Amino acid sequence: MKNRAAILVLGFMGFVFFSSSPAQGQPPSPIQDLKDWLADSQRAGINEQSWATAALTQAQSDEAKELLWQDFVSQIKQNRKQEWDSKVIAMGDLKMKFDFKVFGKPGENGRRFFISMHGGGGAPPRVNEQQWRNQIGLYEPDEGIYLAPRAPTDTWNLWHQAHIDKFFERIIQGAVVFEGVDPNRVYFMGYSAGGDGVYQLAPRMADHLAAAAMMAGHPNDANPLGLRNIGFTLHMGAEDGAYNRNKIAGDWKIKLADLKKADPQGYPHEVTIHQGKGHWMDREDAVAVEWMSDFKRNPWPEKIAWHVRNSEPQEFYWLRAEQPQAKSDIIVSRAGQTIEVQKCPTEDLVIRLNDEMVDLDQPVVIKTPAGQATSRTCQRNIATLYKTLQERGDKSYMFPVEVSVSTNQP
């Protein structure tokens, strides 16, 4: 009887094993295909893979996102370790040196990250070099990594040329991978010409930031519209009259207050004019470091206010403009399953979505400025996750769905 019982048990176990195997002819899972593709040292283009556009469940999408991100991190560790250790980033004909200090103990999700831009500008290299060295020791957060980059050029506009955005994106990626930085706690700050850079970069790179602090700079043609979803603080000496910096700081105080009044859920800011101080504020501006430190990035805000700087394809939060109109404004908001394009002077707007923003298993309604409303069904896929990762290099901006919107509203 015992032997017979053993045979029955083995038979039953064999039946269970067989029944849990994939049915003959069942197509492989897109996730397994992705794993096989990632393991291939001679990867074919992902757009050539039929499985990359197969529909995914939310669970599959989450797994694919993690697999792609870990592969991206692995490539950075392999290809950029020497770059990070040498503290020099080379892009094309330009190089950006940097140095950093570490303060305090990291938080649960990683360290805060402060990128602090030096002054100088249109001066001999030795002057800007000294300004960079000064910046390294200028501020000390209670916790975080405080990094001072050396501008790649010695021109007057050293911090607001187009190449700076790409350098800073690369620095942020390196800090996340090699130093355990929390990508939702990144802060820009800068003094004098570095303050010029903050005026310019904070609105156009706000989707990378939690907050920014401008010290003793000049905005030139900067537009504050993009600051809606980050903290922004401005410090200026009341006697800093060169280039009308003090007067223009007062104008920005009014501009920011007006933006806040028109849009009370956005534009958290603080403007301090330091009485009796000139271009050097005797470190009174250092309070900005603590003020910024309480802010955390929201990569998927419910409303985006975007001042587009040029006509090249570009991204901002969960939007992409394929052929934007230079120096134009795009306003888009979302509530529940509805996305409303309130203002968009381009016909090629792409809206990117994830499961944190909407229920991707249900239709999404898109409203255009002309009053049209269309219902769209969404299909998560690996190709879109991969595409958005390659474009942004930021895990928060990996999206499994994108929707193209045609609008024609000047």
PEDA-V990578 format. One record per residue. N is the residue number from 1. SS is DSSP state (~ for helix, > for strand, _ for the rest). NEAR is the number of other C-alpha atoms within 8 Angstrom. D_FIRST is the distance of its C-alpha to the first C-alpha in Angstrom with 2 decimals. Layout:
BEGIN
((N,SS,NEAR,D_FIRST) (N,SS,NEAR,D_FIRST))
END
This chain:
BEGIN
((1,_,4,0.00) (2,~,5,3.82) (3,~,6,5.44) (4,~,7,5.05) (5,~,8,6.12) (6,~,8,8.60) (7,~,8,9.84) (8,~,8,10.52) (9,~,8,12.27) (10,~,8,14.21) (11,~,8,15.16) (12,~,8,16.38) (13,~,8,18.25) (14,~,8,19.77) (15,~,8,20.95) (16,~,8,22.58) (17,~,8,24.30) (18,~,7,25.65) (19,~,7,26.91) (20,_,6,28.77) (21,_,6,30.77) (22,_,6,34.28) (23,_,5,34.64) (24,_,4,36.12) (25,_,4,39.91) (26,_,6,40.05) (27,_,4,43.21) (28,_,6,42.89) (29,_,6,43.73) (30,~,10,47.38) (31,~,9,46.17) (32,~,8,44.31) (33,~,10,47.40) (34,~,10,49.52) (35,~,9,47.41) (36,~,8,47.73) (37,~,8,51.45) (38,~,9,51.99) (39,~,6,50.21) (40,_,7,52.54) (41,_,5,55.54) (42,_,4,57.50) (43,_,8,57.01) (44,_,5,58.57) (45,_,6,60.46) (46,~,8,58.27) (47,~,7,60.36) (48,~,6,59.28) (49,_,8,55.61) (50,~,7,54.47) (51,~,8,51.68) (52,~,12,54.36) (53,~,9,55.64) (54,_,10,52.31) (55,_,7,51.88) (56,_,12,49.94) (57,_,7,48.30) (58,~,8,49.61) (59,~,7,46.58) (60,~,9,47.04) (61,~,13,50.74) (62,~,8,50.24) (63,~,9,47.90) (64,~,12,50.36) (65,~,11,53.21) (66,~,8,51.57) (67,~,9,50.72) (68,~,9,54.30) (69,~,10,55.82) (70,~,8,53.92) (71,~,9,55.00) (72,~,8,58.58) (73,~,9,58.48) (74,~,8,57.16) (75,~,9,60.07) (76,~,11,62.59) (77,~,10,61.25) (78,~,7,61.54) (79,~,7,64.88) (80,~,10,66.84) (81,~,9,66.01) (82,~,7,69.22) (83,~,9,71.19) (84,~,11,69.97) (85,~,6,70.44) (86,~,6,73.95) (87,_,9,74.81) (88,>,10,76.50) (89,>,10,75.49) (90,>,8,77.16) (91,>,7,77.36) (92,_,4,79.73) (93,_,5,83.02) (94,>,8,82.47) (95,>,9,80.85) (96,>,12,79.92) (97,>,11,79.66) (98,>,10,78.02) (99,>,9,77.36) (100,>,9,75.39) (101,>,8,74.75) (102,>,8,71.67) (103,>,11,72.03) (104,_,7,69.68) (105,_,7,65.91) (106,_,10,64.06) (107,>,6,62.78) (108,_,4,59.21) (109,_,7,59.70) (110,>,9,61.96) (111,>,15,65.65) (112,>,14,68.71) (113,>,14,70.79) (114,>,12,74.60) (115,>,12,76.56) (116,>,14,80.18) (117,>,18,82.98) (118,_,18,86.16) (119,_,13,89.77) (120,_,12,92.47) (121,_,11,92.54) (122,_,9,95.50) (123,_,10,96.33) (124,_,7,96.20) (125,~,7,92.73) (126,~,6,93.54) (127,~,9,94.18) (128,~,14,90.89) (129,~,9,89.13) (130,~,8,90.60) (131,~,11,89.70) (132,~,14,86.09) (133,~,8,86.06) (134,~,9,87.56) (135,~,12,84.89) (136,~,14,82.09) (137,_,7,83.33) (138,_,6,84.66) (139,_,9,81.78) (140,_,8,78.89) (141,_,9,76.05) (142,_,7,74.07) (143,_,11,70.89) (144,>,14,70.32) (145,>,13,71.39) (146,>,16,75.11) (147,>,13,75.97) (148,>,14,79.47) (149,>,13,79.82) (150,_,11,82.98) (151,_,10,84.35) (152,_,9,84.29) (153,_,6,87.96) (154,_,12,91.15) (155,_,8,92.42) (156,_,9,93.51) (157,_,11,90.43) (158,_,14,88.01) (159,_,11,85.18) (160,_,10,85.36) (161,_,7,85.35) (162,_,6,82.51) (163,~,6,80.76) (164,~,9,80.13) (165,~,9,77.39) (166,~,8,75.31) (167,~,11,75.94) (168,~,8,74.84) (169,~,8,71.71) (170,~,8,70.80) (171,~,8,71.60) (172,~,9,69.39) (173,~,10,66.47) (174,~,12,66.97) (175,~,11,67.15) (176,~,11,63.93) (177,~,11,62.00) (178,~,8,63.60) (179,~,8,64.68) (180,_,9,62.16) (181,>,14,64.76) (182,>,12,63.77) (183,>,8,65.02) (184,>,11,65.81) (185,>,15,68.22) (186,>,15,70.77) (187,>,14,74.49) (188,>,14,77.73) (189,>,15,80.93) (190,>,17,84.22) (191,>,14,87.80) (192,_,14,91.03) (193,~,18,90.23) (194,~,17,86.60) (195,~,18,87.26) (196,~,18,88.56) (197,~,16,85.17) (198,~,14,83.35) (199,~,14,85.57) (200,~,13,84.62) (201,~,11,81.00) (202,~,13,79.54) (203,~,14,80.11) (204,~,12,78.98) (205,_,10,75.93) (206,~,14,75.02) (207,~,9,71.54) (208,~,10,70.80) (209,_,16,72.26) (210,_,16,71.79) (211,>,16,75.51) (212,>,15,78.70) (213,>,17,81.87) (214,>,16,85.27) (215,>,14,87.90) (216,_,14,91.56) (217,_,15,91.04) (218,_,13,92.50) (219,_,9,90.49) (220,_,5,92.64) (221,_,5,91.18) (222,_,8,87.83) (223,_,8,86.46) (224,~,9,84.46) (225,~,10,82.56) (226,~,14,79.31) (227,~,13,79.13) (228,~,10,77.66) (229,~,13,74.19) (230,_,14,75.02) (231,>,13,77.07) (232,>,14,80.52) (233,>,13,83.08) (234,>,11,86.58) (235,>,13,88.85) (236,>,16,92.49) (237,>,16,95.58) (238,_,12,98.23) (239,_,10,100.89) (240,_,13,98.94) (241,_,10,101.42) (242,~,6,101.02) (243,~,5,100.03) (244,~,8,100.03) (245,~,13,96.59) (246,~,14,97.23) (247,~,8,98.57) (248,~,9,95.71) (249,~,11,93.18) (250,~,8,94.85) (251,~,8,94.53) (252,~,8,90.79) (253,~,9,90.47) (254,~,8,91.88) (255,~,9,89.75) (256,~,11,86.52) (257,~,8,87.57) (258,~,8,88.37) (259,~,10,85.00) (260,~,12,83.29) (261,~,7,85.40) (262,~,6,84.55) (263,_,8,80.83) (264,_,7,79.97) (265,_,5,76.27) (266,_,8,77.24) (267,_,15,79.62) (268,_,10,79.01) (269,>,8,81.90) (270,>,7,84.35) (271,>,8,87.79) (272,>,8,89.79) (273,>,9,93.38) (274,>,11,94.31) (275,_,7,97.87) (276,_,7,100.27) (277,_,12,97.99) (278,_,10,98.78) (279,_,10,96.51) (280,_,8,94.96) (281,_,11,93.38) (282,_,6,93.04) (283,_,6,89.24) (284,~,7,89.44) (285,~,9,87.29) (286,~,8,84.37) (287,~,7,83.20) (288,~,9,81.87) (289,~,11,78.95) (290,~,10,77.60) (291,~,7,78.38) (292,~,15,76.37) (293,~,10,73.39) (294,_,6,72.19) (295,_,10,71.73) (296,_,10,68.53) (297,_,14,68.33) (298,_,8,66.91) (299,_,11,66.11) (300,_,7,65.63) (301,_,8,68.56) (302,_,7,69.12) (303,>,8,72.60) (304,>,13,74.02) (305,>,12,77.76) (306,>,11,78.49) (307,>,13,81.84) (308,>,13,81.34) (309,_,8,83.47) (310,_,8,83.73) (311,_,9,82.80) (312,_,7,79.96) (313,_,9,76.31) (314,>,7,74.93) (315,>,8,72.27) (316,>,9,72.53) (317,_,10,69.51) (318,_,11,67.52) (319,>,10,70.39) (320,>,12,71.66) (321,>,12,75.08) (322,_,10,75.36) (323,_,10,79.13) (324,_,14,80.49) (325,_,10,84.12) (326,_,8,85.52) (327,_,8,86.52) (328,>,10,84.92) (329,>,11,82.68) (330,>,13,79.22) (331,>,12,77.82) (332,>,12,74.28) (333,>,11,72.23) (334,>,10,68.85) (335,>,7,67.56) (336,_,5,64.11) (337,_,10,63.48) (338,>,10,67.20) (339,>,12,69.07) (340,>,11,72.84) (341,>,12,75.15) (342,>,10,78.32) (343,>,10,80.49) (344,>,15,79.96) (345,_,13,82.81) (346,_,13,80.51) (347,_,10,78.73) (348,_,12,75.82) (349,>,14,73.81) (350,>,12,70.10) (351,>,11,68.00) (352,>,12,64.81) (353,>,11,61.97) (354,_,10,58.70) (355,_,8,56.14) (356,_,5,57.94) (357,_,7,61.07) (358,_,10,59.88) (359,_,8,56.78) (360,_,12,56.43) (361,_,6,54.07) (362,_,7,57.05) (363,_,10,60.46) (364,>,13,63.23) (365,>,11,66.81) (366,>,12,69.61) (367,>,12,73.16) (368,_,11,76.15) (369,_,12,79.65) (370,_,7,80.96) (371,_,6,78.85) (372,_,7,76.29) (373,>,8,72.64) (374,>,7,69.75) (375,>,8,66.02) (376,>,8,63.90) (377,_,9,60.19) (378,_,10,58.74) (379,_,9,56.28) (380,_,14,55.03) (381,_,14,54.83) (382,~,15,54.58) (383,~,11,57.95) (384,~,13,59.82) (385,~,14,58.02) (386,~,10,58.97) (387,~,8,62.52) (388,~,12,63.27) (389,~,14,61.87) (390,~,7,64.12) (391,~,6,67.11) (392,~,8,66.70) (393,_,9,64.67) (394,_,8,63.56) (395,~,7,60.01) (396,~,5,61.39) (397,~,12,63.17) (398,_,13,60.18) (399,_,12,59.97) (400,_,15,57.46) (401,>,13,60.00) (402,>,10,63.71) (403,>,7,65.98) (404,>,8,69.39) (405,>,9,72.16) (406,_,7,75.42) (407,_,13,78.26) (408,_,9,82.00) (409,_,9,83.66) (410,_,5,86.55))
END
